[in-house]
Amino acid sequence: MKLFTYLIILGLIGMCIGCKPKPVQQQQASEWTALTIQSEDNAEIIVYPDSDTVTVHVYHTASFFSPPKKVTVDTLRIVFPKAERDSIFYLVKDIITAPPPVSGHCTEFIGDLRVKIYYGETLNQGVDYSGVCNWNRLSLKTMQLHNILKRRIKKVFLGETNIKMGPANY
């Protein structure tokens, strides 16, 4: 009887060892299909890993005090080398996985940033900041992202303001 009990216990232990779950694989940089950066609700930047151009949609709406009669959209296509697209991906990924802390607050009309990475059609990661004054000064990563974008997208407003946010302002 004891031998039978030991065999059952050994069999269960063997099954448990064989049923160990496999670790979840991290998404590789080559697996992302697109990423979007939306600044201040008026500029949307779309980056694809396999396209040398970045699409920028600039939305022109009325001011806060007057209702919009018609929203117009300008679409720009700007060349970004692969190294810059990869840098944008890694910066956005860092901003999503380790969001910088916010030490101040403005109205929700100043300092909006939404970043999202798409992995295929069914999976995406993102973070949304609202009312953070200068999103481009939240952290070193947001400053680097802003600098890369402004180097190529010169005439589009990407949240540059003179409002100071606090001690985290670089």
Residue frames as a rotation matrix with the C-alpha (Angstrom) as fourth column:
MET 1
0.566 0.825 0.000 0.00
0.825 -0.566 0.000 0.00
0.000 0.000 -1.000 0.00
LYS 2
0.443 -0.476 -0.760 2.83
0.134 -0.803 0.581 2.41
-0.886 -0.359 -0.292 0.85
LEU 3
-0.622 -0.703 0.346 4.54
0.418 0.076 0.905 1.67
-0.663 0.707 0.246 -2.47
PHE 4
-0.113 0.688 0.717 1.34
0.979 -0.047 0.199 2.49
0.170 0.724 -0.668 -4.35
THR 5
0.795 0.393 -0.462 1.01
0.518 -0.836 0.180 5.83
-0.315 -0.383 -0.868 -2.45
TYR 6
0.003 -0.889 -0.458 4.64
0.107 -0.455 0.884 6.72
-0.994 -0.052 0.093 -3.24
LEU 7
-0.641 -0.212 0.738 4.13
0.704 0.222 0.675 5.95
-0.307 0.952 0.007 -6.92
ILE 8
0.383 0.850 0.362 1.05
0.908 -0.418 0.021 8.17
0.169 0.320 -0.932 -7.07
ILE 9
0.719 -0.169 -0.674 2.89
0.226 -0.860 0.457 11.04
-0.657 -0.481 -0.580 -5.33
LEU 10
-0.391 -0.921 -0.004 5.90
0.217 -0.096 0.972 10.68
-0.895 0.379 0.237 -7.67
GLY 11
-0.377 0.336 0.863 3.56
0.926 0.164 0.341 10.63
-0.027 0.927 -0.373 -10.67
LEU 12
0.726 0.685 -0.069 1.82
0.687 -0.726 0.020 13.81
-0.037 -0.062 -0.997 -9.52
ILE 13
0.364 -0.682 -0.634 5.14
0.057 -0.663 0.747 15.54
-0.929 -0.309 -0.202 -8.92
GLY 14
-0.610 -0.609 0.508 6.33
0.496 0.207 0.843 14.49
-0.618 0.766 0.176 -12.38
MET 15
0.052 0.716 0.696 3.13
0.985 -0.153 0.083 15.83
0.166 0.681 -0.713 -13.97
CYS 16
0.824 0.254 -0.507 3.47
0.408 -0.886 0.220 19.15
-0.393 -0.388 -0.834 -12.12
ILE 17
-0.101 -0.936 -0.338 7.06
0.094 -0.347 0.933 19.56
-0.990 0.062 0.123 -13.28
GLY 18
-0.664 -0.121 0.738 6.04
0.697 0.255 0.670 18.82
-0.269 0.959 -0.085 -16.88
CYS 19
0.271 0.885 0.379 3.14
0.936 -0.334 0.109 21.30
0.223 0.325 -0.919 -16.67
LYS 20
-0.212 -0.406 -0.889 5.28
0.625 -0.756 0.196 24.30
-0.751 -0.514 0.414 -15.74
PRO 21
0.824 0.566 0.029 3.97
0.389 -0.528 -0.755 27.31
-0.412 0.633 -0.655 -17.68
LYS 22
-0.005 -0.811 0.585 6.27
0.988 -0.095 -0.123 28.73
0.156 0.577 0.802 -20.30
PRO 23
-0.364 -0.161 -0.917 7.48
0.487 -0.872 -0.040 32.32
-0.794 -0.462 0.396 -19.75
VAL 24
0.756 0.647 0.102 5.71
0.481 -0.443 -0.757 35.01
-0.444 0.621 -0.646 -21.74
GLN 25
-0.178 -0.848 0.499 7.96
0.982 -0.123 0.142 36.36
-0.059 0.515 0.855 -24.47
GLN 26
-0.125 0.032 -0.992 8.64
0.223 -0.973 -0.060 40.08
-0.967 -0.228 0.114 -24.60
GLN 27
0.875 0.418 0.246 7.57
0.357 -0.213 -0.909 41.96
-0.328 0.883 -0.336 -27.70
GLN 28
-0.206 -0.962 0.177 10.56
0.827 -0.074 0.557 42.55
-0.523 0.261 0.812 -29.93
ALA 29
-0.328 0.009 -0.944 11.08
-0.189 -0.980 0.056 45.86
-0.925 0.197 0.324 -31.69
SER 30
-0.960 -0.089 -0.265 10.56
-0.275 0.116 0.955 44.13
-0.054 0.989 -0.136 -35.03
GLU 31
-0.672 0.741 -0.008 7.05
0.739 0.671 0.048 42.98
0.041 0.026 -0.999 -33.99
TRP 32
-0.274 0.620 -0.735 5.47
0.239 -0.697 -0.676 46.41
-0.932 -0.361 0.043 -33.65
THR 33
-0.155 0.320 0.935 3.28
0.977 0.190 0.097 47.41
-0.147 0.928 -0.342 -36.55
ALA 34
0.043 0.156 0.987 2.66
0.401 -0.907 0.126 51.11
0.915 0.391 -0.101 -35.83
LEU 35
-0.368 -0.014 -0.930 2.80
0.906 -0.232 -0.355 53.75
-0.211 -0.973 0.098 -33.17
THR 36
0.263 0.508 0.820 0.92
0.580 -0.762 0.287 56.99
0.771 0.400 -0.495 -32.73
ILE 37
-0.647 -0.388 -0.656 1.81
0.742 -0.519 -0.425 60.15
-0.175 -0.762 0.624 -30.88
GLN 38
0.217 0.762 0.611 -0.96
0.709 -0.553 0.438 62.66
0.671 0.338 -0.660 -30.33
SER 39
-0.693 -0.534 -0.485 -0.03
0.719 -0.554 -0.419 66.07
-0.045 -0.639 0.768 -28.98
GLU 40
-0.848 0.293 -0.443 -2.42
-0.084 -0.897 -0.433 68.73
-0.524 -0.330 0.785 -27.74
ASP 41
0.001 0.918 0.396 -5.38
0.423 0.359 -0.832 67.20
-0.906 0.169 -0.388 -29.61
ASN 42
0.676 0.289 -0.678 -4.24
-0.402 -0.627 -0.667 68.95
-0.618 0.724 -0.307 -32.77
ALA 43
0.044 -0.704 -0.709 -1.34
-0.976 0.120 -0.180 66.86
0.212 0.700 -0.682 -34.08
GLU 44
0.729 0.145 0.669 -1.24
-0.314 0.939 0.139 63.13
-0.608 -0.311 0.731 -34.64
ILE 45
-0.063 -0.850 -0.523 2.00
-0.998 0.043 0.051 61.47
-0.021 0.525 -0.851 -35.73
ILE 46
0.859 0.360 0.363 1.87
-0.335 0.933 -0.132 57.94
-0.386 -0.008 0.922 -37.13
VAL 47
-0.118 -0.970 -0.211 5.08
-0.977 0.076 0.200 55.92
-0.178 0.230 -0.957 -37.42
TYR 48
0.952 0.303 -0.041 5.39
-0.304 0.922 -0.240 52.57
-0.035 0.241 0.970 -39.18
PRO 49
0.401 -0.865 0.302 8.54
-0.160 0.258 0.953 50.47
-0.902 -0.430 -0.035 -38.72
ASP 50
-0.141 -0.454 0.880 8.86
0.702 0.581 0.412 49.53
-0.698 0.676 0.237 -42.39
SER 51
0.635 0.365 0.681 8.04
0.739 -0.544 -0.398 52.90
0.225 0.756 -0.615 -43.99
ASP 52
-0.435 -0.898 -0.061 10.60
0.889 -0.417 -0.191 55.66
0.146 -0.138 0.980 -44.40
THR 53
-0.590 0.295 0.752 7.92
-0.088 -0.949 0.303 58.35
0.803 0.112 0.586 -44.12
VAL 54
-0.766 0.400 -0.503 6.02
0.583 0.102 -0.806 59.41
-0.271 -0.911 -0.311 -41.04
THR 55
-0.243 0.778 0.580 2.46
0.588 -0.358 0.726 60.66
0.772 0.517 -0.370 -41.45
VAL 56
-0.881 0.007 -0.473 1.44
0.384 -0.573 -0.724 63.79
-0.276 -0.820 0.502 -39.57
HIS 57
-0.061 0.915 0.399 -2.19
0.786 -0.203 0.584 64.86
0.615 0.349 -0.707 -39.34
VAL 58
-0.963 -0.172 -0.209 -2.71
0.262 -0.786 -0.561 68.44
-0.068 -0.595 0.801 -38.15
TYR 59
-0.111 0.994 0.018 -6.28
0.968 0.104 0.227 69.18
0.224 0.043 -0.974 -37.06
HIS 60
-0.954 -0.108 0.281 -7.44
0.085 -0.992 -0.095 72.78
0.289 -0.067 0.955 -37.35
THR 61
-0.062 0.947 -0.315 -10.41
0.948 0.154 0.278 73.52
0.312 -0.282 -0.907 -35.13
ALA 62
0.406 0.282 0.869 -11.89
0.062 -0.958 0.281 76.70
0.912 -0.060 -0.406 -33.76
SER 63
-0.644 -0.636 0.426 -10.68
-0.342 -0.259 -0.903 78.17
0.685 -0.727 -0.050 -30.48
PHE 64
-0.838 0.276 -0.471 -12.05
0.539 0.553 -0.635 77.22
0.085 -0.786 -0.612 -27.08
PHE 65
-0.659 0.551 -0.512 -14.37
0.019 -0.668 -0.744 80.23
-0.752 -0.500 0.429 -27.07
SER 66
-0.110 0.648 -0.754 -15.97
-0.944 -0.306 -0.125 79.67
-0.312 0.697 0.645 -30.46
PRO 67
0.371 0.313 0.874 -17.60
-0.155 0.949 -0.274 76.44
-0.916 -0.034 0.401 -31.61
PRO 68
-0.714 -0.691 0.109 -15.98
-0.031 0.187 0.982 74.72
-0.699 0.698 -0.155 -34.59
LYS 69
0.248 0.758 -0.604 -17.76
-0.773 -0.221 -0.594 75.29
-0.584 0.614 0.531 -37.87
LYS 70
0.930 -0.057 -0.362 -15.60
-0.216 0.714 -0.666 72.87
0.296 0.698 0.652 -39.75
VAL 71
0.481 -0.813 0.328 -12.58
-0.228 0.245 0.942 70.82
-0.847 -0.528 -0.067 -38.82
THR 72
0.816 -0.310 -0.488 -9.89
-0.490 0.078 -0.868 70.76
0.307 0.948 -0.088 -41.47
VAL 73
0.691 -0.599 0.404 -7.00
0.106 0.637 0.763 68.31
-0.715 -0.485 0.504 -41.55
ASP 74
0.504 -0.662 -0.555 -3.60
-0.849 -0.263 -0.457 68.85
0.157 0.702 -0.695 -43.13
THR 75
0.903 -0.261 0.342 -1.67
0.158 0.941 0.299 65.67
-0.400 -0.216 0.891 -43.85
LEU 76
0.440 -0.851 -0.286 2.10
-0.898 -0.416 -0.142 65.80
0.002 0.319 -0.948 -44.10
ARG 77
0.950 -0.308 -0.047 4.50
0.307 0.951 -0.038 63.02
0.056 0.022 0.998 -45.01
ILE 78
0.609 -0.774 0.173 7.97
-0.791 -0.610 0.054 63.50
0.064 -0.170 -0.983 -43.63
VAL 79
0.474 -0.527 -0.705 11.00
-0.040 0.787 -0.616 61.29
0.879 0.320 0.352 -44.17
PHE 80
0.557 -0.366 0.745 12.46
-0.810 -0.040 0.586 59.77
-0.185 -0.930 -0.319 -41.01
PRO 81
-0.238 -0.700 -0.673 15.45
-0.712 0.597 -0.369 57.42
0.660 0.392 -0.641 -41.27
LYS 82
0.358 0.378 -0.854 15.13
0.121 0.888 0.444 53.96
0.926 -0.262 0.272 -39.72
ALA 83
-0.571 -0.646 -0.506 17.45
0.602 0.089 -0.794 54.87
0.558 -0.758 0.338 -36.84
GLU 84
-0.877 0.300 0.375 15.15
-0.433 -0.830 -0.351 57.75
0.206 -0.470 0.858 -35.83
ARG 85
0.131 0.958 -0.254 12.02
-0.653 0.276 0.705 55.61
0.746 0.073 0.662 -36.18
ASP 86
0.110 -0.174 -0.979 13.65
0.489 0.867 -0.099 52.98
0.866 -0.467 0.180 -33.94
SER 87
-0.891 -0.450 -0.057 14.64
0.292 -0.474 -0.831 55.68
0.347 -0.757 0.554 -31.43
ILE 88
-0.464 0.814 0.350 11.06
-0.773 -0.565 0.289 56.95
0.433 -0.137 0.891 -31.39
PHE 89
0.326 0.592 -0.737 9.82
-0.167 0.803 0.572 53.40
0.930 -0.064 0.361 -30.77
TYR 90
-0.225 -0.493 -0.841 12.18
0.705 0.513 -0.489 52.81
0.673 -0.703 0.232 -27.83
LEU 91
-0.964 -0.085 0.252 11.43
-0.079 -0.812 -0.578 56.21
0.254 -0.578 0.776 -26.29
VAL 92
-0.148 0.984 0.099 7.66
-0.801 -0.178 0.572 55.69
0.581 0.005 0.814 -26.61
LYS 93
0.267 0.197 -0.943 7.99
0.189 0.949 0.252 52.18
0.945 -0.246 0.216 -25.19
ASP 94
-0.670 -0.574 -0.471 9.92
0.593 -0.032 -0.804 53.56
0.446 -0.818 0.362 -22.19
ILE 95
-0.815 0.429 0.389 7.33
-0.512 -0.848 -0.138 56.31
0.271 -0.312 0.911 -21.68
ILE 96
0.186 0.931 -0.315 4.57
-0.606 0.361 0.709 53.68
0.774 0.059 0.631 -21.71
THR 97
0.293 -0.072 -0.953 6.25
0.407 0.912 0.056 51.07
0.865 -0.405 0.296 -19.50
ALA 98
-0.277 -0.388 -0.879 7.72
0.958 -0.186 -0.220 53.55
-0.079 -0.903 0.423 -17.00
PRO 99
0.430 0.525 0.735 5.53
0.640 -0.751 0.162 56.66
0.637 0.401 -0.659 -17.17
PRO 100
-0.695 -0.688 0.208 7.23
0.366 -0.589 -0.720 59.76
0.618 -0.425 0.661 -15.83
PRO 101
-0.226 0.617 -0.753 5.58
0.945 -0.050 -0.324 61.18
-0.238 -0.785 -0.572 -12.71
VAL 102
0.021 0.346 0.938 3.59
0.496 -0.818 0.290 64.38
0.868 0.459 -0.189 -12.93
SER 103
-0.551 -0.325 -0.769 4.42
0.835 -0.209 -0.510 67.04
0.005 -0.922 0.386 -10.35
GLY 104
-0.789 0.326 -0.521 2.02
-0.166 -0.929 -0.330 69.78
-0.591 -0.174 0.787 -11.44
HIS 105
-0.259 0.776 0.575 -1.24
0.881 0.434 -0.190 70.32
-0.397 0.457 -0.796 -13.25
CYS 106
-0.945 0.130 -0.299 -2.56
-0.241 -0.897 0.370 72.76
-0.220 0.422 0.880 -15.80
THR 107
0.079 0.995 -0.053 -6.02
-0.744 0.023 -0.668 72.87
-0.664 0.092 0.742 -17.27
GLU 108
0.113 0.018 0.993 -6.94
0.320 0.946 -0.054 69.96
-0.941 0.324 0.101 -19.49
PHE 109
0.966 0.247 0.072 -6.48
0.154 -0.335 -0.930 72.30
-0.205 0.909 -0.362 -22.46
ILE 110
0.499 -0.863 -0.077 -2.70
-0.821 -0.443 -0.360 72.54
0.277 0.243 -0.930 -21.99
GLY 111
-0.380 -0.861 0.339 -0.22
-0.920 0.391 -0.039 69.71
-0.099 -0.326 -0.940 -22.09
ASP 112
0.646 0.630 0.430 -1.89
-0.535 0.776 -0.333 66.68
-0.544 -0.015 0.839 -23.63
LEU 113
-0.406 -0.741 -0.535 0.10
-0.912 0.369 0.180 63.69
0.064 0.561 -0.825 -24.82
ARG 114
0.629 0.538 0.561 -1.17
-0.503 0.832 -0.234 60.29
-0.592 -0.135 0.794 -25.96
VAL 115
-0.348 -0.746 -0.568 1.24
-0.937 0.301 0.179 57.62
0.037 0.594 -0.803 -27.14
LYS 116
0.559 0.563 0.609 0.29
-0.518 0.810 -0.274 54.15
-0.648 -0.162 0.744 -28.30
ILE 117
-0.620 -0.714 -0.326 2.19
-0.751 0.421 0.508 51.22
-0.226 0.560 -0.797 -29.80
TYR 118
0.567 0.818 -0.094 0.33
-0.790 0.509 -0.341 48.67
-0.232 0.267 0.935 -31.90
TYR 119
-0.689 -0.656 0.308 1.41
-0.540 0.748 0.385 45.03
-0.483 0.098 -0.870 -32.12
GLY 120
-0.874 0.425 0.234 -0.65
0.480 0.685 0.548 43.60
0.073 0.592 -0.803 -34.95
GLU 121
-0.473 0.785 0.401 -4.39
-0.059 -0.483 0.874 44.21
0.879 0.389 0.275 -35.07
THR 122
0.438 0.793 -0.423 -5.39
0.285 0.324 0.902 43.03
0.853 -0.515 -0.085 -31.61
LEU 123
0.403 -0.363 -0.840 -2.76
0.911 0.075 0.405 44.25
-0.084 -0.929 0.361 -29.14
ASN 124
0.189 -0.418 0.889 -1.69
0.256 -0.852 -0.456 47.76
0.948 0.314 -0.054 -28.21
GLN 125
-0.025 -0.272 -0.962 -0.05
0.996 -0.093 0.000 49.59
-0.090 -0.958 0.273 -25.32
GLY 126
-0.013 0.008 1.000 -0.49
0.448 -0.894 0.013 53.24
0.894 0.448 0.008 -24.49
VAL 127
-0.376 -0.037 -0.926 -0.40
0.879 -0.331 -0.343 56.04
-0.294 -0.943 0.157 -21.99
ASP 128
0.169 0.566 0.807 -2.42
0.663 -0.671 0.332 59.25
0.730 0.478 -0.489 -21.87
TYR 129
-0.613 -0.356 -0.705 -1.36
0.750 -0.543 -0.378 62.48
-0.248 -0.761 0.600 -20.17
SER 130
0.185 0.711 0.678 -3.81
0.711 -0.573 0.407 65.33
0.678 0.407 -0.612 -19.80
GLY 131
0.881 0.246 0.405 -3.18
-0.004 -0.851 0.525 68.77
0.473 -0.464 -0.748 -18.34
VAL 132
0.583 -0.734 -0.347 0.56
0.770 0.364 0.524 68.33
-0.258 -0.573 0.778 -17.70
CYS 133
0.615 -0.289 -0.734 1.59
-0.199 -0.957 0.211 71.78
-0.763 0.017 -0.646 -19.00
ASN 134
0.166 -0.650 -0.742 4.76
-0.986 -0.123 -0.114 70.92
-0.017 0.750 -0.661 -20.95
TRP 135
0.938 0.165 0.304 4.58
-0.183 0.983 0.031 67.23
-0.293 -0.085 0.952 -21.84
ASN 136
0.691 -0.721 -0.054 7.89
0.135 0.202 -0.970 67.66
0.710 0.663 0.237 -23.60
ARG 137
-0.210 -0.786 0.581 9.52
-0.578 -0.380 -0.722 68.48
0.789 -0.488 -0.375 -20.23
LEU 138
0.801 0.557 0.218 8.05
-0.515 0.456 0.726 65.68
0.305 -0.694 0.652 -18.09
SER 139
0.678 -0.603 0.420 11.24
0.079 0.628 0.774 63.62
-0.731 -0.492 0.473 -18.24
LEU 140
-0.328 -0.883 -0.337 14.44
-0.467 -0.159 0.870 63.10
-0.821 0.442 -0.360 -20.15
LYS 141
-0.633 0.139 0.761 12.62
0.557 0.765 0.324 60.57
-0.537 0.629 -0.562 -22.39
THR 142
0.483 0.863 0.146 9.84
0.753 -0.324 -0.573 63.01
-0.447 0.387 -0.806 -23.32
MET 143
0.454 -0.414 -0.789 12.44
-0.357 -0.896 0.265 65.70
-0.817 0.161 -0.554 -24.01
GLN 144
-0.655 -0.734 0.178 14.36
-0.174 0.376 0.910 63.35
-0.735 0.566 -0.374 -26.30
LEU 145
-0.251 0.658 0.710 11.14
0.855 0.495 -0.156 62.32
-0.454 0.568 -0.687 -28.09
HIS 146
0.719 0.546 -0.430 10.16
0.345 -0.817 -0.461 65.95
-0.603 0.184 -0.776 -28.58
ASN 147
0.073 -0.787 -0.612 13.62
-0.484 -0.565 0.668 66.86
-0.872 0.248 -0.423 -29.90
ILE 148
-0.740 -0.301 0.601 13.59
0.293 0.660 0.692 64.04
-0.605 0.689 -0.400 -32.48
LEU 149
0.114 0.884 0.453 10.12
0.926 0.071 -0.371 65.04
-0.360 0.461 -0.811 -33.67
LYS 150
0.739 0.210 -0.641 10.86
0.125 -0.976 -0.176 68.77
-0.662 0.049 -0.748 -33.82
ARG 151
-0.353 -0.924 -0.145 14.05
-0.116 -0.110 0.987 68.18
-0.929 0.365 -0.069 -35.78
ARG 152
-0.870 0.057 0.490 11.93
0.472 0.383 0.794 66.94
-0.142 0.922 -0.360 -38.70
ILE 153
0.057 0.968 0.244 8.46
0.914 -0.149 0.378 68.41
0.402 0.201 -0.893 -38.00
LYS 154
-0.790 -0.601 -0.121 9.38
0.601 -0.718 -0.353 72.06
0.125 -0.351 0.928 -37.60
LYS 155
-0.848 0.420 0.323 6.15
-0.316 -0.890 0.328 73.96
0.426 0.176 0.888 -38.28
VAL 156
0.098 0.896 -0.434 3.71
0.117 0.423 0.899 71.84
0.988 -0.139 -0.063 -36.26
PHE 157
-0.037 -0.018 0.999 2.82
-0.883 -0.468 -0.041 72.76
0.469 -0.883 0.001 -32.69
LEU 158
0.063 -0.022 -0.998 3.83
0.173 0.985 -0.011 69.90
0.983 -0.172 0.066 -30.37
GLY 159
0.698 0.399 -0.594 3.12
0.604 0.117 0.788 71.36
0.384 -0.909 -0.159 -26.96
GLU 160
-0.452 -0.892 -0.015 5.82
0.782 -0.388 -0.487 73.99
0.429 -0.232 0.873 -26.67
THR 161
0.685 0.625 0.374 4.77
0.323 -0.721 0.613 76.45
0.653 -0.299 -0.696 -24.00
ASN 162
-0.299 -0.806 0.510 6.50
-0.149 -0.489 -0.860 78.68
0.942 -0.333 0.026 -21.47
ILE 163
0.610 0.602 0.515 4.48
-0.614 -0.052 0.787 77.41
0.501 -0.797 0.338 -18.50
LYS 164
-0.574 -0.817 0.051 6.67
-0.617 0.391 -0.683 76.05
0.538 -0.424 -0.729 -15.71
MET 165
0.300 0.732 -0.611 5.53
-0.205 0.676 0.708 72.87
0.932 -0.087 0.353 -14.03
GLY 166
0.932 0.021 0.361 7.64
-0.360 0.138 0.923 72.40
-0.030 -0.990 0.136 -10.93
PRO 167
0.250 -0.923 0.292 10.83
-0.665 0.055 0.745 70.68
-0.704 -0.380 -0.600 -9.83
ALA 168
0.152 -0.185 0.971 10.61
0.437 0.894 0.102 67.98
-0.887 0.408 0.217 -12.52
ASN 169
0.977 0.208 -0.048 10.83
0.064 -0.498 -0.865 70.67
-0.203 0.842 -0.500 -15.19
TYR 170
0.253 -0.942 0.223 14.18
0.836 0.329 0.440 70.20
-0.488 0.075 0.870 -16.98
